[in-house]
Amino acid sequence: MLQVVSACIARDLPVYRVTFQSLRRFLPDAEIHVITRKQDFPRFREACGSELHLWDEATLLPGMTLGQLRELPLPFFPKGAGWYFQQFLKYAFVDVSNQDDYYLIWDADTVLLRPLEFFDEDGKPIYTSAVEHHLPYFETFKNLFGVEAVREFSFISQHQVISKKILKEMLHEIEARNPDQPNWAWAIMKNLAGEGSNLFSEYETYGHYLKLRYPGDYSIRKRKWTRHGERGAGYPPKPNRLPALAESYDFAAFEAMFSMRNRIKRFLQRLKNPGIAKGYAEEA
């Protein structure tokens, strides 16, 4: 049974409850998991029901807590720490998941609009190509593995099939290259490179490691999706407007940074501080 995992908190529920229903509809055989704060469990249960599997973010990643991460003297911290922590939690799921060879990372703010295949006819995982190119992700990749990633496309497409064997190998390699660090998560933080608030991507790191070490073990497809689902279905998404969106896209993201309230907030913040970072650090 394919397990689908997201990391989010209660304030994400206006979108995630729609995400959850879309996954239940179009991936009926999947087992859906959320990593969140334990105090938020009741709200997730109320919104999504007992079929949702919940994991406490405070205990999922041994050796690192969000509070510890916030203490690092990095730009845009402590607020920006949550953005890194939620990425590490999705990697950490590899140690608590079932006996299947794969699991699926799914962004909590992304609504599935149509049935989607995640493995090709040969059983290889399918990855959706994207166009994003954020240089610090690749500078950090080089620090972690001592080799440059050959970027032909981006792996940042709101979801990613994870081979447990390959992810464990990758995390072990990160630890082996950083014996002075307590674990792979702290090693990643040590090797951050570039400027700005967002210096690591779980999607680009795993995807380009797979591309580097196992170039024949996956398939790439172009799919129709949008990061601006709010333009077609509002924010939070209105279920009765999703069928029209599905005529054009396979899935759509509804990112909080694009909600009208946050657009106004961010505009006012930039007026006060023109140097403020663009991205997710403020939202984490």
N, C-alpha and C positions, 0 to 999 in steps of 0.2 A: 504494500500500500504506500503510495507516494505521500510523504509528509511535506506540508507547506508551512513555512515558518516566517513570521513577521515580528518585528520589534517595534513597540509603540507604547504610548501612555494614554491615560483616560481622555486627555484633551483631543486625542486623535479620533475618538469614537464617532463624531458626526460623519466622518468619511469612512472609518474602518468598518462600521456596521454595514455599509453598502458594499465595501470590499468583501467582507465575509459572505454576504448573501450571494455575491457574484461568483465567488469560488465554490460555494455549495452548489450553485446551479450548473456551472460549466465544468467543474471537476468533481462530480458526485462521488467518486470513489476515493478522493483524497482525504487525508487526515490533517486538520487545520490546527496550527499551534500559534500562540502569541507569547512573546517574552515581554513582561511588563513588571511594574512595581506591584508587590504583593497587596498593598493597600488598594490597588485598583481592580483586583480580582472581582469583587462584587459588581462593579459597574460593567465589566466585560461580560460577566455571566448574564446580567440583566439585558444587555444589548444583543448578545449573540446566542445565548442558550448554553445548555450543558454539553453540546457537541464540540465546543471549542476547548482545546487543551491549553492550559495556562502554566507558564513557568516564571518563577521568581527571578528577576534580573539580578538581585543581590547575591544569589547563590550559584548562578549558572557559570560564572567565570572565576574559578578559584585563583586567588592571588591578586585580583584586581576588583575594586569597587568604584562606583561612580564618584564617591566622595574622595577617594585616593587620587583618582584621575584629575579631579578638579584642582588639586593642589599643585599641579605642574605649572611652572612659570612660563607659560606659552601665550602668544598673542591671542586675544579674544577669549581667554579662559578667565573665570571658570565656566561661563555660559557655553563656550564651544566644546567643552568636554563631552557633553551628551551626544554630540554628533559622531565622535569617534567611538564612544562606548557602545552605541546601538549597532555599529558595524561589527565590533568584536563579539557581541552577543550572538549574532547570526552565524559567525564562525564557530563559537563555542557550542552551538547546538549539535555539532558533529559528535560530541561525546555523550549525548543523552538520547539521541534518536534511536529508531528501531534498527533491525538487522538488514534493511534494504541497502543496496549499494549507493543510492542517491537520495538527496532531499532537495527541495525547491525553496530558495529564498524568494520571497515576494514582498515588495514594498507595501507598507500598510496603507499608503494613500493612493494605491493603484487599483482601479476597478476593471475586472475582466469582462469584456463585452461579448465575446464569442468563444466557442470551444477552441482550445489551442493544444497542439501536439508538442510534447517536450522531448520526444525521442523519435529518431527517424526509423526507416524500415529495417536498418541494420542494428538497431538498439543503441545507437550513439546519441548522446544528449545534443539537443538543438539549442543554439544560442542566437539571440536576436542581435543583429549588428546595429550599432548606433553611430552617431557622428560627433559626439562630444570629444573635445580634446583639451584637457586641463593639465598643463605641463608638470606641475608639482607631483601629480600622481605617479608620473613616470620617473621623476627624479628620486622619489621615495623607493620605487621599485628597484632602481639601480642600486641604491644604498642597501636594500634588503638582500639582493641576490648577486650583486657584483657584476651584473650584465644588463645591458639596455634592452628594454622591451621593443620589439619591432612592431610599431603601431600601424596597422592597415585600416583599422576600424575601432570603434569603442565597444566595450562590453556593458556599458551603463545603459540598461534598457528596462529598469524597474523590476526585473526578475532574473534569476540565474539558477540553473541546475548545478548542484554541487556533488561531485564524486567524493564520497567520504575518504576513500583511500588516498586520492590525490590531495585533498585538502590537508589530511593528517601529515602526509609527506611534506607538503609545503610549510606547514607550521613547524614541523620538526626541523626542517632546513633553516628556517628563521632562527629558531632557538640555538641550533648548532653553530651558526655564524655569530651568535651573540651570547656566549657563555656567561657573561657578567650580568645578564638580565634574569629576573625571576621566571619569566615565561615569554611566550611569543608576543603577547599583547604589549607588554612593556618594551620588548625589543622593537616592535613596530614604532612605538612612540619615540624611542631613542633615535630611530633612523628617518624621521620625518625630514623632508627637504623642501626647498622652495619658499615662497613667500605667500602670505595670506592666511585665511582661517581654515581652509580645506586642503589638507596635504596628503590624504590617504583615501583610497577608494577600495572597498572590499571587492567590488565588481571588477575593476581594472586589474587589481593585483592577482586575484584568483584566475581571471580569464587569460591574462597574459602569461601567467605561470603555466597554465594548461597549454597554451599556444606554443610556449617555449619548450616544454618537456614532453608533451604528448600531442604533437601536431596532427596526427591522424585519428585521434580519438573523439572527435566531435564534428558536428555539422553547423554551418552558419546559414541563417536565413534573414532576409529582409521582411519585416512585418510592418503593418500600418499601425502606428500608435502616436499618441500626442501627450505632451507634458502639460497641455493647457485644456484639460477636460472641463474646467469651469466655464470656458467660452461656449461650450455646447450644452452643458447640463447644470450650470450654476455651482456655487460653493456654499455649503456642502452639496454633493450631487443630488439632484432630484430624480428618483427612480423612474418616474414617468417620462423623463427626457433622455434616458439612456438608450432606448431602442433607436432613436434618431442618430445618436452618436455612433452606435454600432454599425450603421450603414457605411461609415467611413473608416472605422478603426477596430482593431482587435482588442485593444485595451487602452485605458486613458488614466493619466495621473491627475490627482486633484491636490496639488501641493499648497500647504498653508500659506506659503510666501506669496501665492498668487490670489489669495482671497482679497476681496475689496478692502476689508478692515486692515489687513497686513500691508497691502499696497500703500494705503494712506499713512500707516505707521512708519513704514520704511522710508517713504518720501520725506516725512517730517524729520526723521532721524538723520537722513542725509543732508537736509538743510542745516541742521545743527552741527553736524560733523561730516563734512564732505569726504573724509577718508575712511568712513565706515565700510567694512567688508561686505561685499555682495555674496549671498549664498545662504547656507543653512546655519551658520554658527549662531546667529541671533535666535533661531527658532529652537535650538537643541535644549 
